[in-house]
Structures are given as structure tokens and as C-alpha cells.
């Protein structure tokens, strides 16, 4: 089956290159370092390396506690961080700077994978969440490179897709040295798909701490603004219009932060001001665009209530844990399957509210803005929840060191 997959991949090469060029029209990063996507890398070869793959922005940020601890316990190893998206590469460079070697993961062609493994010769691979490439994992197994699936999640919807292609995905999943699952439910689904060694280690996102300087700057911004702030965080295409149909009354400022930077200009048409051009909105502005990357802690510090995007269309939601850790009351829509366990815990703790649609979510947010005592209770519950579920990093490190020795 893998041979047929590789043939199909080769036939698709012109389309893959065309798509790369097309995406580069809006995100120039897709036209940079293209050689890396085919297994050709520049720079010095590290003597010893640990490889961490984080497909895009969310995974790159979630990996931060793990990468910091890896560098502490393995000071003589370089950390090679790969990603797939241009925004992911930008996030790696922004969050980690020169402390890691940043690179694109090659396309899953055998020769490209060979070039990557020859270049960096990792002693172990850490793949964040659910990025499984058949040729890459087969070559790692052949070379004796153990690969750990870290912070692994598997929704029922995703599991259905893996079952449909089990002839291809089954060997890839069975080749994993260890799977570190976020929850018991994730672990059960991954075992059913063929994973042989699965440990429940918790969610690394609970170990991430918001940037205190950004939080403080956001709080100062809100004090200067002097009015209530509703944040629409990490919204996806089409959600802004759904949510903004039911805007809060009074002098509430709604700050919209789209998930993808290539949509900033599109969403700007809905706003009266944007952060990069006018950091402090005008007194009559009702909608302000947060068009900066890497500043979510600032926006959470600046708001009274956050509505989490990606949850009002069937997309599975975006990360709500960062908002909870910042002490922000959270409202989510019906589609949170990518963060099912964290959402369940937040709802049970009273730190979040889940509504059936965008209109209901905006009404609930407006009610929260009018009830400071309820916001305070939700804020305390969110912080307590995050504190209670810390420790995933230490459990992941224990697994990784065991595999290295």
C-alpha cells in the first residue's frame, strides 16, 4: 500500500509545487526554503540531535515547555524543530530564536526523507499530536530512530479517517516507539488503530504559561482604553460575520484576532481600526482588529471575556487553555472536538460556557460583561484548572529519556 501511496505522491508533484507557489502569493514564507521540503538543507550538521516536529502555530507553541526541558536535560544535543506551514516556521523563529535549528519537514518522498535523516541524524524523533507520514516513519524505523507521538490526540472523526486508510496508516502507527496520549479516550482510540505502546501523559498545553510581560501590557492597554473588551480569539474564515451579527450594546469594544495572518486585510474591512496602524482604538470604534502575531497573551490580558474561534463551524475549535491560564472567562461554540478533553474539564470546572451557535455565544458574552462577580469566579476556576493539570512535560521527558537509554 505504501508503494502505491508513493506513486500517487510522485504523480501529484506538479500540483504540490503549484500549490506551494499559489499559497506564496498571500504568505511569502511558502516560497522560502523550498529546497528543505525536498530534503536539502544548508548549515552545519549537529553532532547530536533531537528532532521535534510541530506542524503549525498551535503545535509549535504547545511544544515550548517540552523543548525547554529537553534542552535542560540534554544540553549536548541540538534541537531540530520542523514544521509544515509558513506560519509555523515564523512561530518557531519567534518563540525559540537561535536556541533551535528551524527547518521545514520534507515532503514524504523516500529520497526527501532520506536527505532529512542523513542531514540531521536524530537520536530520537518527537512528533506533536497527529502528524503521521508513512514513508518518514518507515525510514525512521529502518534506521533505528525511535519516534514518539507526543501530546497525542485522536478524535472519533479523525479515527474514522485513519480506519478508512488502515492499510496505509496502520503500519505507520504500529512503528511508533511510544504514544503519549492527552487523555484516556485518546489512548483508547489510538490503541484501537494499532498503537502498541500508549501512555496517558496529559496535555502539554496546560504546562505553557502566558507571557507575563504581554499580559501586563494588555492589562495596561485596557485600563487606558477605559471600557469593556470582548475578544474574538483565533477566528476562522466565515466566523467573524457570524459573531458580529450580534454585537454587545453600549460602549463595548470587540477585538477580533483571526487565526491566520493572511486573513488580516480581509477582516480589516469589518473593523474601524487595527492594531498595527492605530494601537489605541478611537472612542467611537466598536470593532478593533488584532493584526499581530505572537501576542495572544497581550490580547487575553486586554479583554474581559474571550470567545474562542474555530468552534462555530465544523473545524474542531482552537486552543482555550491559554485563555484559561490567563484567567479569562471563556465562551466556546459547539465544535470543539480538537480540544474535547480540555473543553470538558473547563465546562465541569465552571471556567467556560459552551453555546449552540454564534448568536447565543455573543449573547452569553454580553451577559458576562455585565456580571463582574461571575467573571471573577470563572477566572479563578480557569487558573485553578490549569494549575491542577500541570505535569505533562515531566511525564513526556521521562518517556523520551527512557527511549534514549
C-alpha positions as CSV (number, residue, x, y, z in Angstrom):
1,X,0.0,0.0,0.0
2,X,2.9,2.4,0.8
3,X,4.3,1.8,-2.7
4,X,1.0,2.9,-4.3
5,X,0.9,5.9,-1.9
6,X,4.4,6.9,-3.0
7,X,3.5,6.6,-6.7
8,X,0.4,8.8,-6.1
9,X,2.6,11.3,-4.3
10,X,5.0,11.4,-7.2
11,X,2.2,11.9,-9.7
12,X,0.9,14.8,-7.5
13,X,4.3,16.6,-7.5
14,X,3.3,19.3,-10.1
15,X,0.2,20.1,-8.1
16,X,2.1,20.2,-4.9
17,X,4.6,22.7,-6.3
18,X,1.8,24.8,-7.8
19,X,0.0,24.9,-4.5
20,X,3.2,26.0,-2.8
21,X,3.6,28.8,-5.3
22,X,-0.1,29.7,-5.0
23,X,-0.1,29.9,-1.2
24,X,3.1,32.0,-1.5
25,X,1.0,34.8,-3.1
26,X,-0.6,35.6,0.3
27,X,2.2,34.1,2.5
28,X,5.6,34.7,1.1
29,X,7.1,32.2,3.6
30,X,5.8,29.4,1.3
31,X,8.3,30.5,-1.3
32,X,11.2,30.5,1.0
33,X,13.5,27.5,1.9
34,X,11.7,25.4,-0.7
35,X,14.8,23.1,-1.0
36,X,14.2,21.9,2.5
37,X,10.8,20.5,1.5
38,X,12.8,18.1,-0.8
39,X,15.3,17.0,1.8
40,X,18.1,19.5,1.1
41,X,19.4,21.6,4.0
42,X,22.2,24.1,4.5
43,X,24.2,25.0,7.5
44,X,26.3,22.9,9.9
45,X,25.4,19.3,10.8
46,X,24.7,18.9,14.5
47,X,26.8,16.2,16.2
48,X,23.9,15.0,18.3
49,X,20.3,16.0,17.7
50,X,16.8,15.6,19.0
51,X,14.1,16.2,16.4
52,X,10.8,17.8,17.3
53,X,8.1,18.2,14.6
54,X,5.3,20.8,15.2
55,X,3.1,21.1,12.1
56,X,2.0,24.7,12.6
57,X,1.5,27.5,15.0
58,X,-0.5,25.7,17.7
59,X,1.8,22.7,17.9
60,X,4.9,24.9,17.9
61,X,3.7,26.9,20.9
62,X,2.5,23.8,22.7
63,X,5.9,22.2,22.3
64,X,7.6,25.1,24.2
65,X,7.7,23.6,27.7
66,X,8.9,20.3,26.3
67,X,11.7,21.9,24.2
68,X,12.9,23.9,27.1
69,X,13.1,20.8,29.3
70,X,14.8,18.8,26.5
71,X,17.5,21.5,26.3
72,X,18.0,21.4,30.0
73,X,18.3,17.6,30.4
74,X,20.2,17.1,27.1
75,X,22.5,20.1,26.9
76,X,24.9,18.4,24.5
77,X,22.1,17.8,21.9
78,X,20.8,20.3,19.3
79,X,17.1,20.5,19.0
80,X,15.9,20.4,15.4
81,X,12.4,21.8,15.0
82,X,10.5,21.1,11.9
83,X,7.1,22.4,10.7
84,X,4.9,22.3,7.6
85,X,3.4,25.7,7.3
86,X,4.9,29.1,6.8
87,X,3.2,30.5,9.9
88,X,4.6,27.5,11.8
89,X,8.2,28.4,10.7
90,X,7.6,32.0,11.7
91,X,6.4,30.9,15.1
92,X,9.4,28.7,15.7
93,X,11.7,31.5,14.8
94,X,9.8,33.9,17.0
95,X,9.4,31.7,20.1
96,X,12.7,29.8,20.1
97,X,15.1,32.1,18.2
98,X,18.5,30.6,17.7
99,X,18.1,28.1,20.5
100,X,16.8,25.5,18.0
101,X,17.5,24.6,14.4
102,X,14.4,25.6,12.4
103,X,13.5,23.7,9.2
104,X,10.6,22.6,7.1
105,X,9.8,18.9,7.2
106,X,10.4,17.4,3.8
107,X,7.5,16.1,1.7
108,X,7.0,12.4,2.2
109,X,9.1,11.2,-0.8
110,X,11.6,8.4,0.1
111,X,14.6,10.4,-1.2
112,X,13.5,13.6,0.6
113,X,13.0,11.8,3.9
114,X,16.4,10.1,3.4
115,X,18.0,13.5,2.9
116,X,16.5,14.9,6.1
117,X,17.5,11.9,8.2
118,X,21.0,11.9,6.7
119,X,21.5,15.6,7.4
120,X,20.4,15.7,11.0
121,X,20.8,12.0,12.1
122,X,18.4,12.5,15.1
123,X,18.7,10.1,18.0
124,X,15.0,10.4,18.6
125,X,12.0,12.0,17.0
126,X,9.1,13.7,18.7
127,X,6.1,14.3,16.6
128,X,3.4,16.6,18.1
129,X,-0.2,15.5,18.2
130,X,-1.2,13.7,15.0
131,X,1.3,14.2,12.1
132,X,1.9,10.7,10.7
133,X,3.8,10.4,7.4
134,X,4.1,6.7,6.2
135,X,7.5,7.0,4.4
136,X,9.0,9.2,7.1
137,X,8.1,6.7,9.9
138,X,9.1,3.7,7.8
139,X,12.6,5.2,7.2
140,X,12.9,6.1,10.9
141,X,12.1,2.6,11.9
142,X,14.6,1.2,9.3
143,X,17.3,3.4,10.7
144,X,16.5,2.7,14.3
145,X,15.3,6.2,15.2
146,X,12.6,5.8,17.8
147,X,9.7,8.2,17.1
148,X,7.4,9.3,20.0
149,X,4.0,10.7,19.2
150,X,3.7,13.5,21.8
151,X,0.7,15.2,23.2
152,X,-1.3,12.8,21.1
153,X,-5.0,13.4,20.5
154,X,-7.4,11.4,18.3
155,X,-11.0,12.5,17.9
156,X,-13.6,10.0,16.8
157,X,-13.8,11.9,13.5
158,X,-10.1,11.6,12.9
159,X,-10.1,7.9,13.9
160,X,-12.7,7.2,11.2
161,X,-10.3,8.6,8.6
162,X,-7.4,6.5,9.9
163,X,-9.6,3.4,9.9
164,X,-10.6,4.1,6.3
165,X,-7.0,4.0,5.3
166,X,-5.8,1.4,7.7
167,X,-3.7,-0.4,5.1
168,X,-1.5,2.7,4.9
169,X,-1.8,4.2,8.3
170,X,-1.8,1.0,10.4
171,X,2.0,0.2,9.8
172,X,2.8,3.9,10.5
173,X,1.0,3.9,13.8
174,X,2.5,0.5,14.8
175,X,6.0,1.8,14.0
176,X,5.8,4.4,16.8
177,X,8.0,3.7,19.7
178,X,5.6,5.2,22.2
179,X,2.4,7.3,22.1
180,X,2.0,9.9,24.8
181,X,-1.8,10.5,24.8
182,X,-3.6,13.5,26.2
183,X,-6.4,11.5,27.8
184,X,-7.8,8.0,28.3
185,X,-10.2,8.5,25.4
186,X,-7.4,9.5,23.1
187,X,-5.4,6.5,24.3
188,X,-8.2,4.0,23.6
189,X,-8.7,5.3,20.1
190,X,-5.0,5.1,19.3
191,X,-4.7,1.6,20.7
192,X,-7.7,0.6,18.5
193,X,-5.8,2.0,15.5
194,X,-2.8,-0.2,16.2
195,X,-0.5,1.7,18.6
196,X,1.3,-0.9,20.6
197,X,2.7,1.3,23.5
198,X,0.4,4.0,24.7
199,X,0.8,6.1,27.9
200,X,-1.5,8.8,29.2
201,X,0.7,11.7,29.9
202,X,-1.7,14.7,29.9
203,X,-1.8,17.8,27.8
204,X,1.4,19.8,27.3
205,X,-0.7,23.0,26.7
206,X,-1.5,23.0,30.5
207,X,2.2,23.5,31.2
208,X,2.5,26.5,29.0
209,X,2.5,29.8,30.9
210,X,1.3,33.1,29.4
211,X,3.9,35.7,28.8
212,X,3.7,37.9,31.9
213,X,5.1,41.0,30.1
214,X,2.4,40.7,27.4
215,X,-0.3,40.1,29.9
216,X,0.8,43.2,31.9
217,X,0.9,45.3,28.7
218,X,-2.6,44.1,27.7
219,X,-4.0,45.0,31.1
220,X,-2.4,48.4,30.9
221,X,-3.9,48.9,27.4
222,X,-7.4,48.0,28.8
223,X,-7.0,50.5,31.6
224,X,-6.1,53.2,29.2
225,X,-9.0,52.3,26.9
226,X,-11.4,52.5,29.8
227,X,-14.2,50.4,28.6
228,X,-15.3,46.7,28.4
229,X,-13.5,44.5,25.9
230,X,-14.8,41.3,24.2
231,X,-12.2,39.2,22.4
232,X,-12.9,37.0,19.4
233,X,-9.8,34.8,19.6
234,X,-8.4,32.8,16.7
235,X,-11.4,33.2,14.5
236,X,-11.6,31.2,11.2
237,X,-12.9,32.2,7.8
238,X,-16.6,33.0,8.0
239,X,-16.8,33.2,11.8
240,X,-16.3,36.9,12.1
241,X,-19.5,37.7,10.2
242,X,-21.5,35.1,12.2
243,X,-20.3,36.5,15.5
244,X,-20.5,40.2,14.7
245,X,-24.2,40.0,13.7
246,X,-25.0,40.1,17.4
247,X,-22.6,42.8,18.8
248,X,-22.9,43.8,22.5
249,X,-24.7,47.0,23.3
250,X,-23.2,50.1,24.9
251,X,-19.5,51.1,24.6
252,X,-18.1,47.5,24.5
253,X,-15.1,47.2,22.2
254,X,-14.9,43.9,20.3
255,X,-11.3,42.9,19.4
256,X,-11.0,40.4,16.6
257,X,-7.9,38.3,16.2
258,X,-8.0,36.0,13.2
259,X,-6.3,32.6,13.4
260,X,-4.4,33.1,10.1
261,X,-2.4,36.2,9.3
262,X,-3.2,36.1,5.6
263,X,-6.8,37.0,6.5
264,X,-5.9,40.2,8.4
265,X,-6.6,42.5,5.4
266,X,-9.9,40.7,4.7
267,X,-11.1,41.1,8.3
268,X,-9.9,44.7,8.4
269,X,-12.9,45.6,6.3
270,X,-15.2,44.8,9.3
271,X,-13.2,46.9,11.8
272,X,-12.8,50.6,12.4
273,X,-9.2,50.3,13.5
274,X,-6.3,47.8,13.5
275,X,-3.5,47.4,16.0
276,X,-0.6,47.8,13.6
277,X,-1.9,51.2,12.3
278,X,-3.7,52.5,15.4
279,X,-2.6,50.8,18.6
280,X,-5.3,52.5,20.7
281,X,-8.8,52.5,19.1
282,X,-10.8,55.7,18.8
283,X,-13.5,56.4,21.4
284,X,-16.3,55.6,18.9
285,X,-14.7,52.4,17.5
286,X,-16.8,49.3,18.1
287,X,-14.5,46.7,16.3
288,X,-10.7,46.6,16.5
289,X,-8.5,44.2,14.5
290,X,-5.7,42.5,16.3
291,X,-3.4,42.0,13.3
292,X,-0.2,40.9,15.0
293,X,1.4,37.5,15.5
294,X,2.7,36.1,18.8
295,X,0.7,38.4,21.0
296,X,-2.2,36.3,22.2
297,X,-1.2,36.8,25.8
298,X,-1.5,40.6,25.2
299,X,-5.0,40.2,23.9
300,X,-6.0,37.9,26.8
301,X,-4.6,40.5,29.2
302,X,-6.6,43.2,27.4
303,X,-10.0,41.5,27.4
304,X,-12.8,40.8,29.9
305,X,-14.3,37.8,28.1
306,X,-13.0,35.6,25.2
307,X,-14.9,33.8,22.6
308,X,-12.8,31.0,21.1
309,X,-12.8,30.7,17.3
310,X,-12.8,27.6,15.2
311,X,-15.8,26.4,17.2
312,X,-18.7,27.9,15.3
313,X,-18.1,26.0,12.1
314,X,-17.2,22.2,12.0
315,X,-13.5,22.9,12.5
316,X,-12.9,21.4,16.0
317,X,-12.1,24.7,17.8
318,X,-8.9,26.4,18.8
319,X,-6.8,26.3,22.0
320,X,-8.9,27.5,25.0
321,X,-6.2,26.6,27.6
322,X,-4.1,29.8,27.0
323,X,-7.2,31.9,27.8
324,X,-7.9,29.8,31.0
325,X,-4.3,30.2,32.2
326,X,-4.6,33.9,31.7
327,X,-7.7,33.9,33.9
328,X,-10.1,34.9,31.2
329,X,-13.8,33.7,31.2
330,X,-14.2,31.6,28.1
331,X,-17.2,31.1,25.7
332,X,-17.0,28.4,23.0
333,X,-19.2,27.1,20.2
334,X,-20.4,23.6,19.5
335,X,-17.4,22.3,17.6
336,X,-14.5,21.7,20.0
337,X,-13.5,18.1,19.1
338,X,-9.8,19.1,18.7
339,X,-9.9,20.1,22.4
340,X,-12.6,17.8,23.6
341,X,-11.0,16.8,26.9
342,X,-9.8,20.4,27.8
343,X,-13.3,21.7,27.0
344,X,-15.0,19.1,29.1
345,X,-12.7,19.9,32.1
346,X,-13.3,23.6,31.7
347,X,-17.1,23.2,31.5
348,X,-17.1,21.0,34.6
349,X,-14.9,23.5,36.5
350,X,-17.2,26.4,35.6
351,X,-14.4,28.2,33.7
352,X,-16.1,28.1,30.3
353,X,-19.5,28.1,28.8
354,X,-20.5,26.2,25.6
355,X,-23.3,27.5,23.3
356,X,-25.0,26.1,20.3
357,X,-24.3,28.9,17.8
358,X,-22.6,32.3,17.3
359,X,-25.6,34.4,18.2
360,X,-26.1,32.6,21.5
361,X,-22.4,32.9,22.3
362,X,-22.4,36.6,21.8
363,X,-25.5,37.0,24.0
364,X,-23.8,35.0,26.7
365,X,-20.6,37.1,26.4
366,X,-22.7,40.2,26.8
367,X,-24.3,38.9,29.9
368,X,-20.8,38.0,31.3
369,X,-19.6,41.5,30.6
370,X,-22.4,42.8,32.8
371,X,-21.7,40.4,35.7
372,X,-18.2,41.0,37.2
373,X,-18.8,38.6,40.1
374,X,-19.4,35.7,37.7
375,X,-16.4,36.6,35.6
376,X,-14.2,36.6,38.7
377,X,-15.5,33.1,39.6
378,X,-14.8,31.8,36.1
379,X,-11.4,33.4,36.1
380,X,-10.4,31.7,39.4
381,X,-11.7,28.4,38.1
382,X,-9.7,28.6,34.9
383,X,-6.5,29.3,36.7
384,X,-7.1,26.5,39.2
385,X,-7.9,24.1,36.4
386,X,-4.6,24.8,34.6
387,X,-2.6,24.5,37.8
388,X,-4.2,21.2,38.7
389,X,-3.4,19.7,35.3
390,X,0.3,20.7,35.0
391,X,2.9,18.0,34.8
392,X,2.6,16.6,31.3
393,X,6.1,17.9,30.4
394,X,7.8,15.9,33.1
395,X,5.9,12.7,32.1
396,X,6.9,13.3,28.4
397,X,10.6,13.8,29.4
398,X,10.5,10.5,31.4
399,X,9.3,8.6,28.3
400,X,11.8,10.3,26.0
401,X,14.8,9.6,28.2
402,X,13.7,6.0,28.6
403,X,13.7,5.6,24.8
404,X,17.2,7.3,24.5
405,X,18.8,5.0,27.0
